């Protein structure tokens, strides 16, 4: 691993290329993390944590490494100790380890986490204001699928704003509860937040007010044909579950409710024989709407080998760059999220699309810097499938995706 990192650093010490540049250290870290993530089938977050832990044990935390090797502490305790040290400069790590390691031998992982965070505050030379200014740049959201049609939506933001959001939801929920609403307080908090996000106006600058949620749903055609004795769609007579883009299967009743309440929708059969133009050669750089949607339909996620974002939020990348003579065609375009788009252009990861002759989508193969190949299987093009490309729930049908994709992508 160390040899691979040094080779990578030498290779990119003077690398050029368009777009925002990464330092050689950033490239080394990203390539090692991705190599492990794909090879071990880990998320990039878990792979990065593994790399960070190993780096800490091989570096400043020698006493912790010895304790782990002797069986005096568990790996989870070790991982927590190393992970919580990240805000500290190297010169503060010795004092940090000396304080926290004895606790790792006698408390739970959860308790050790609290102790480690408190120790970081004590030995941290930078002020909390300075650290908060840096930390707030990493604000983001996560969507994690649950079971039974549920999901977890996590918001990582400044503590003050997070507390304010939670308090407002709690106050509104208590008000509804006081007025006799039968739902539990927890249910009401979720429902009022959902209602605010989906139906309320936004005060964020440069965002148009009143934007409604847009949902992309793929529904088997037979699901729409099933009817009850009143002539309404009957989910019990349908052919299979629908698919919510970026999430996965949802129950048929929910899918039918979305289609009934959508102000409008576009129906597309997921079959290459629909007449969509599959190649524009060198005539135009930006793919037209029909080709754009067909590619995002074929690949519902970023095509990098690790779990990633839905294709609706990704860039359409020319596998062979436009500047190198690449065409705007079905077998030279694939969705890449912003993060993996950078990986393609600034690291030694390479991508190849191989056209198929049997009517199937092209095969996508990624090759890692270490020489391992990973083949990406596209979403099966079921026949027939109906796709509601711009279905909106109780709102307009505007598609607000940013289509500005200037070269060199």
NORKA-V438259 format. One record per backbone hydrogen bond with DSSP energy under -1.0 kcal/mol. CO is the residue of the C=O (numbers start at 1). NH is the residue of the N-H. If there is no record, write none. Layout:
co:CO nh:NH
co:CO nh:NH
This chain:
co:1 nh:5
co:2 nh:6
co:3 nh:7
co:4 nh:8
co:5 nh:9
co:6 nh:10
co:7 nh:11
co:8 nh:12
co:12 nh:15
co:23 nh:27
co:24 nh:28
co:25 nh:29
co:26 nh:30
co:27 nh:31
co:28 nh:32
co:29 nh:33
co:30 nh:34
co:31 nh:35
co:32 nh:36
co:33 nh:37
co:34 nh:38
co:35 nh:39
co:36 nh:40
co:37 nh:42
co:43 nh:47
co:44 nh:48
co:45 nh:49
co:46 nh:50
co:47 nh:51
co:48 nh:52
co:49 nh:53
co:50 nh:54
co:51 nh:55
co:52 nh:56
co:53 nh:57
co:54 nh:58
co:56 nh:61
co:60 nh:62
co:61 nh:65
co:62 nh:66
co:63 nh:67
co:64 nh:68
co:65 nh:69
co:66 nh:70
co:67 nh:72
co:68 nh:71
co:74 nh:78
co:75 nh:79
co:76 nh:80
co:77 nh:81
co:78 nh:82
co:79 nh:83
co:80 nh:84
co:82 nh:85
co:83 nh:86
co:85 nh:88
co:89 nh:92
co:90 nh:93
co:92 nh:96
co:93 nh:97
co:94 nh:98
co:95 nh:99
co:96 nh:100
co:97 nh:101
co:100 nh:104
co:103 nh:106
co:103 nh:107
co:108 nh:112
co:109 nh:113
co:110 nh:114
co:111 nh:115
co:112 nh:116
co:113 nh:117
co:114 nh:118
co:115 nh:119
co:116 nh:120
co:117 nh:121
co:118 nh:122
co:119 nh:123
co:120 nh:124
co:127 nh:131
co:128 nh:132
co:129 nh:133
co:130 nh:134
co:131 nh:135
co:132 nh:136
co:135 nh:138
co:136 nh:139
co:140 nh:156
co:142 nh:154
co:144 nh:152
co:147 nh:150
co:150 nh:146
co:152 nh:144
co:154 nh:142
co:156 nh:140
co:158 nh:162
co:159 nh:163
co:160 nh:164
co:161 nh:165
co:162 nh:166
co:163 nh:167
co:164 nh:168
co:165 nh:169
co:166 nh:170
co:167 nh:171
co:168 nh:172
co:169 nh:173
co:170 nh:174
co:171 nh:175
co:172 nh:176
co:173 nh:177
co:174 nh:178
co:175 nh:179
co:176 nh:181
co:177 nh:180
co:184 nh:188
co:185 nh:189
co:186 nh:190
co:187 nh:191
co:188 nh:192
co:189 nh:193
co:190 nh:194
co:191 nh:195
co:192 nh:196
co:193 nh:197
co:194 nh:198
co:195 nh:199
co:196 nh:200
co:204 nh:207
co:216 nh:245
co:217 nh:388
co:218 nh:243
co:219 nh:386
co:220 nh:223
co:221 nh:225
co:222 nh:226
co:226 nh:234
co:228 nh:231
co:232 nh:228
co:234 nh:237
co:235 nh:238
co:242 nh:250
co:243 nh:218
co:244 nh:247
co:244 nh:248
co:248 nh:244
co:250 nh:242
co:251 nh:255
co:252 nh:256
co:253 nh:257
co:254 nh:258
co:255 nh:259
co:256 nh:260
co:257 nh:261
co:258 nh:262
co:266 nh:389
co:269 nh:271
co:271 nh:274
co:278 nh:330
co:280 nh:283
co:281 nh:328
co:288 nh:292
co:289 nh:293
co:290 nh:294
co:291 nh:295
co:292 nh:296
co:293 nh:297
co:294 nh:298
co:295 nh:299
co:298 nh:379
co:300 nh:311
co:309 nh:302
co:310 nh:313
co:311 nh:314
co:315 nh:336
co:317 nh:334
co:321 nh:324
co:321 nh:326
co:322 nh:325
co:327 nh:329
co:328 nh:280
co:329 nh:332
co:332 nh:319
co:334 nh:317
co:335 nh:303
co:336 nh:315
co:337 nh:341
co:338 nh:342
co:339 nh:343
co:340 nh:344
co:341 nh:345
co:342 nh:346
co:343 nh:347
co:350 nh:367
co:352 nh:365
co:354 nh:363
co:363 nh:354
co:364 nh:376
co:365 nh:352
co:366 nh:374
co:367 nh:350
co:368 nh:371
co:372 nh:368
co:374 nh:366
co:376 nh:364
co:380 nh:382
co:386 nh:219
co:387 nh:389
co:388 nh:217
co:391 nh:215
co:403 nh:405
co:406 nh:409
co:409 nh:318
